[in-house]
């Protein structure tokens, strides 16, 4: 991220108050809360909760100011906490807006109920690129293919390209681990994670797997059996605070005017194509999927 873009973004965020509309994209490490002040991470509904310890009590108090029932929150890759609030609670169809809650240094442990000795570190240390990730696989979700990086809006399905490039070591490691591209996550601590097929697991995967916390093994089993995910989470690298948050551009629309540079590039490309016979063109050439 450029220093100018980073400073402008931070200034905008620092001016936000609890309950203000969040002006950036919606993403982050997922946690759930309730009015009793509990906060937890959960793999799937109906599975065990891992409770965050220590509890960020001030943050939950701020959340309850804008959502009496508390609920789901997201923690971005820069530690900013956001939530979606129903702005039409008395209508049959809900309308949500993303609101700012505050900031948090998400650290500590995720603890199974009544079993503090089985806690999972929120931000594990001592891992190297390509190692199995010994924590829960969660964070701000992004995607890539080669040198192209984007965030996909889950509602519109539109892709928003990154405004700035990631550090080259992160880009190189992602492409080494996933040559065909795919998704990756960035934790609130700046750790970059991705998933690789079990067929491409590290040579010492068995010894690494044995060292994983029991709860992480169970989560992987749940993902395999319930989510049909045949992938292993691995560590990619770390983004420094100055390299976060990730900024994304507005998506390009078909109705957007072309810039002079785009016009010139397309004209040069078209001229290089040579002549053609119109009879060689198929009426379906410009339609996704081909047939009607």
C-alpha positions as CSV (number, residue, x, y, z in Angstrom):
1,X,0.0,0.0,0.0
2,X,1.2,3.5,-0.8
3,X,2.0,5.7,2.2
4,X,-0.4,8.4,0.9
5,X,-3.2,5.9,0.5
6,X,-2.5,4.4,3.9
7,X,-2.5,7.7,5.8
8,X,-5.7,8.9,4.1
9,X,-7.5,5.7,5.0
10,X,-6.3,5.7,8.6
11,X,-7.3,9.3,8.9
12,X,-10.8,8.5,7.7
13,X,-11.1,5.5,10.0
14,X,-9.8,7.4,13.0
15,X,-12.5,10.0,12.5
16,X,-15.2,7.3,12.7
17,X,-17.4,7.0,15.8
18,X,-19.3,4.0,17.1
19,X,-22.3,3.4,14.8
20,X,-20.9,5.4,11.9
21,X,-21.4,3.8,8.4
22,X,-18.3,1.9,7.4
23,X,-17.1,3.4,4.1
24,X,-14.9,0.4,3.0
25,X,-15.5,-3.2,2.0
26,X,-17.0,-5.7,4.4
27,X,-14.6,-8.5,5.4
28,X,-12.7,-9.9,8.4
29,X,-12.2,-12.6,11.0
30,X,-15.7,-13.7,12.2
31,X,-16.7,-13.7,15.8
32,X,-20.1,-13.9,17.5
33,X,-21.3,-12.1,20.7
34,X,-24.3,-12.0,23.0
35,X,-25.7,-9.4,25.4
36,X,-24.2,-11.4,28.3
37,X,-20.7,-10.2,27.1
38,X,-19.5,-13.5,25.7
39,X,-17.5,-13.6,22.5
40,X,-16.6,-16.7,20.5
41,X,-15.5,-18.3,17.3
42,X,-17.5,-21.2,15.8
43,X,-16.8,-23.4,12.8
44,X,-20.4,-24.2,12.0
45,X,-23.8,-23.7,13.7
46,X,-24.4,-26.5,16.1
47,X,-20.7,-27.1,16.8
48,X,-18.6,-26.2,19.9
49,X,-17.8,-22.6,20.6
50,X,-14.3,-21.5,21.2
51,X,-14.5,-18.5,23.6
52,X,-12.1,-15.6,23.2
53,X,-9.9,-14.9,26.2
54,X,-9.3,-12.2,27.3
55,X,-12.7,-10.7,26.5
56,X,-12.6,-7.2,25.0
57,X,-15.4,-5.9,27.3
58,X,-15.2,-2.3,26.1
59,X,-15.7,-3.4,22.5
60,X,-18.8,-5.5,23.4
61,X,-20.2,-2.5,25.3
62,X,-19.8,-0.3,22.2
63,X,-21.4,-3.1,20.1
64,X,-24.4,-3.2,22.4
65,X,-24.9,0.5,21.9
66,X,-25.8,-0.1,18.2
67,X,-27.1,-3.7,18.4
68,X,-29.0,-4.6,21.6
69,X,-28.8,-8.3,20.8
70,X,-25.1,-8.1,19.9
71,X,-24.5,-10.7,17.2
72,X,-21.9,-11.3,14.5
73,X,-18.8,-9.0,14.1
74,X,-15.9,-9.0,11.7
75,X,-12.3,-7.9,12.5
76,X,-10.5,-6.6,9.5
77,X,-6.8,-7.3,8.7
78,X,-6.0,-4.0,10.4
79,X,-7.9,-4.8,13.6
80,X,-11.0,-2.6,12.9
81,X,-14.3,-4.1,14.1
82,X,-17.4,-3.8,11.9
83,X,-20.9,-5.3,12.1
84,X,-24.0,-5.4,9.9
85,X,-27.1,-3.7,11.4
86,X,-30.7,-4.2,10.2
87,X,-31.9,-0.6,9.5
88,X,-35.5,-1.8,8.9
89,X,-36.2,-4.1,11.8
90,X,-40.0,-3.7,11.6
91,X,-40.3,-4.6,7.9
92,X,-40.8,-8.0,6.3
93,X,-37.6,-7.6,4.3
94,X,-34.4,-6.6,6.1
95,X,-32.0,-4.0,4.9
96,X,-28.5,-4.0,6.3
97,X,-25.8,-1.5,6.5
98,X,-22.2,-2.0,7.8
99,X,-21.4,0.1,10.8
100,X,-18.1,0.8,12.6
101,X,-17.7,-0.6,16.2
102,X,-14.1,0.2,17.1
103,X,-10.7,-1.4,17.1
104,X,-9.2,-4.3,18.9
105,X,-5.8,-6.0,19.2
106,X,-7.1,-9.5,18.6
107,X,-4.8,-11.7,20.6
108,X,-5.0,-14.3,23.3
109,X,-6.7,-17.6,23.0
110,X,-9.8,-19.4,21.8
111,X,-10.9,-21.6,24.7
112,X,-13.3,-24.6,24.6
113,X,-16.0,-24.3,27.3
114,X,-14.8,-25.6,30.6
115,X,-11.5,-26.8,29.1
116,X,-9.0,-24.0,29.4
117,X,-6.1,-26.4,29.0
118,X,-7.2,-27.1,25.4
119,X,-7.0,-23.5,24.2
120,X,-6.0,-22.5,20.7
121,X,-3.8,-19.5,20.1
122,X,-5.5,-16.7,18.1
123,X,-2.1,-15.7,16.5
124,X,0.2,-18.7,16.6
125,X,4.0,-18.0,16.5
126,X,6.9,-20.0,15.2
127,X,5.5,-20.9,11.8
128,X,7.3,-20.6,8.4
129,X,5.9,-20.2,4.9
130,X,4.3,-23.4,3.8
131,X,3.8,-24.8,7.3
132,X,0.4,-26.1,8.4
133,X,-1.5,-23.3,10.2
134,X,-1.9,-24.3,13.9
135,X,-4.8,-21.9,14.5
136,X,-8.3,-21.5,13.1
137,X,-8.5,-20.6,9.4
138,X,-10.3,-17.3,9.3
139,X,-9.7,-13.7,8.3
140,X,-10.4,-11.2,5.6
141,X,-11.0,-13.2,2.5
142,X,-9.4,-12.2,-0.8
143,X,-8.6,-13.9,-4.1
144,X,-5.8,-14.0,-6.6
145,X,-4.6,-15.3,-10.0
146,X,-1.0,-14.8,-10.8
147,X,-0.3,-11.1,-10.2
148,X,-4.0,-10.1,-10.1
149,X,-5.6,-9.7,-6.7
150,X,-9.2,-8.8,-5.8
151,X,-12.0,-8.8,-3.2
152,X,-15.3,-10.2,-4.4
153,X,-18.5,-8.7,-3.1
154,X,-20.7,-11.6,-1.9
155,X,-23.9,-9.8,-2.8
156,X,-23.1,-8.5,-6.3
157,X,-20.4,-11.0,-7.2
158,X,-18.4,-8.2,-8.6
159,X,-14.6,-8.2,-8.3
160,X,-12.9,-5.2,-6.8
161,X,-9.2,-5.2,-7.7
162,X,-6.5,-4.2,-5.2
163,X,-5.6,-0.5,-5.2
164,X,-2.0,-1.5,-4.4
165,X,0.2,-4.6,-4.8
166,X,1.1,-6.9,-2.0
167,X,4.7,-7.3,-1.0
168,X,6.5,-9.5,-3.6
169,X,7.5,-12.2,-1.2
170,X,3.8,-12.8,-0.3
171,X,2.9,-12.8,-4.0
172,X,5.6,-15.3,-4.8
173,X,4.7,-17.6,-2.0
174,X,1.0,-17.6,-2.8
175,X,1.9,-18.5,-6.4
176,X,4.3,-21.2,-5.3
177,X,1.6,-22.8,-3.0
178,X,-1.3,-22.3,-5.4
179,X,-0.2,-22.0,-9.0
180,X,-3.7,-21.9,-10.3
181,X,-4.6,-19.1,-7.9
182,X,-7.5,-19.2,-5.5
183,X,-8.6,-17.5,-2.2
184,X,-6.5,-16.5,0.8
185,X,-7.2,-15.0,4.2
186,X,-5.5,-12.2,6.2
187,X,-5.9,-12.4,10.0
188,X,-6.3,-9.3,12.2
189,X,-2.6,-9.8,13.2
190,X,-1.5,-9.6,9.5
191,X,-0.8,-13.3,9.0
192,X,-1.6,-14.4,5.4
193,X,-3.1,-17.9,5.0
194,X,-4.3,-20.0,2.2
195,X,-5.4,-23.6,1.6
196,X,-3.7,-26.3,-0.5
197,X,-5.0,-29.6,-1.7
198,X,-4.0,-32.5,0.6
199,X,-2.2,-34.1,-2.4
200,X,0.2,-31.1,-2.3
201,X,0.8,-31.1,1.4
202,X,4.3,-30.5,2.9
203,X,6.7,-33.5,2.9
204,X,6.6,-33.6,6.7
205,X,2.8,-33.2,6.9
206,X,2.4,-36.2,9.2
207,X,4.7,-34.8,11.9
208,X,3.2,-31.3,11.5
209,X,-0.3,-32.7,11.7
210,X,0.5,-34.6,14.9
211,X,1.6,-31.3,16.5
212,X,-1.6,-29.5,15.7
213,X,-3.9,-28.7,18.6
214,X,-6.7,-31.3,19.0
215,X,-9.3,-28.7,18.4
216,X,-7.7,-27.6,15.1
217,X,-7.7,-31.3,14.0
218,X,-11.4,-31.5,14.8
219,X,-12.1,-28.4,12.8
220,X,-10.3,-29.8,9.8
221,X,-12.3,-33.0,10.2
222,X,-15.6,-30.9,10.3
223,X,-14.5,-29.0,7.2
224,X,-13.8,-32.3,5.4
225,X,-16.9,-34.2,6.5
226,X,-19.5,-31.4,6.7
227,X,-18.1,-28.8,4.4
228,X,-16.6,-31.2,1.8
229,X,-13.3,-29.2,2.0
230,X,-10.4,-31.4,1.0
231,X,-7.8,-28.7,1.7
232,X,-5.2,-27.9,4.4
233,X,-4.7,-24.4,5.7
234,X,-1.0,-23.2,5.5
235,X,0.9,-20.1,6.5
236,X,2.0,-17.8,3.6
237,X,3.7,-14.9,5.4
238,X,3.1,-11.7,7.4
239,X,2.0,-8.2,6.5
240,X,3.4,-5.4,8.6
241,X,1.0,-2.8,10.0
242,X,2.2,-0.3,7.4
243,X,1.1,-2.8,4.7
244,X,-2.4,-2.9,6.0
245,X,-5.4,-2.4,5.5
246,X,-6.1,-3.6,2.0
247,X,-7.7,-1.0,-0.2
248,X,-9.8,-2.0,-3.2
249,X,-11.0,-0.2,-6.3
250,X,-14.5,0.1,-7.6
251,X,-15.3,-2.6,-10.2
252,X,-15.2,-1.8,-13.9
253,X,-18.7,-1.7,-15.3
254,X,-19.6,-2.4,-19.0
255,X,-21.2,1.1,-19.0
256,X,-18.1,2.9,-17.8
257,X,-16.4,5.2,-20.4
258,X,-13.0,4.1,-21.7
259,X,-10.0,6.2,-20.8
260,X,-7.9,7.6,-23.6
261,X,-5.2,4.9,-22.8
262,X,-7.8,2.1,-23.0
263,X,-9.2,3.4,-26.2
264,X,-5.7,3.6,-27.8
265,X,-4.8,0.1,-26.5
266,X,-8.0,-1.4,-27.9
267,X,-7.6,0.3,-31.3
268,X,-4.1,-1.0,-31.6
269,X,-5.2,-4.5,-30.6
270,X,-8.1,-4.4,-33.1
271,X,-5.7,-3.2,-35.9
272,X,-3.3,-6.0,-35.2
273,X,-6.0,-8.6,-35.6
274,X,-6.2,-8.1,-39.3
275,X,-9.3,-8.3,-41.5
276,X,-12.0,-10.9,-41.2
277,X,-15.1,-12.0,-43.0
278,X,-18.3,-11.1,-41.1
279,X,-19.7,-14.5,-42.0
280,X,-17.1,-16.1,-39.7
281,X,-18.5,-14.4,-36.6
282,X,-21.0,-16.3,-34.5
283,X,-24.0,-14.4,-33.0
284,X,-23.1,-16.0,-29.6
285,X,-19.5,-14.7,-29.5
286,X,-20.3,-12.0,-27.0
287,X,-22.5,-13.9,-24.7
288,X,-21.5,-15.8,-21.6
289,X,-22.4,-19.5,-22.0
290,X,-22.8,-19.4,-25.8
291,X,-26.3,-20.7,-26.5
292,X,-29.6,-18.9,-25.6
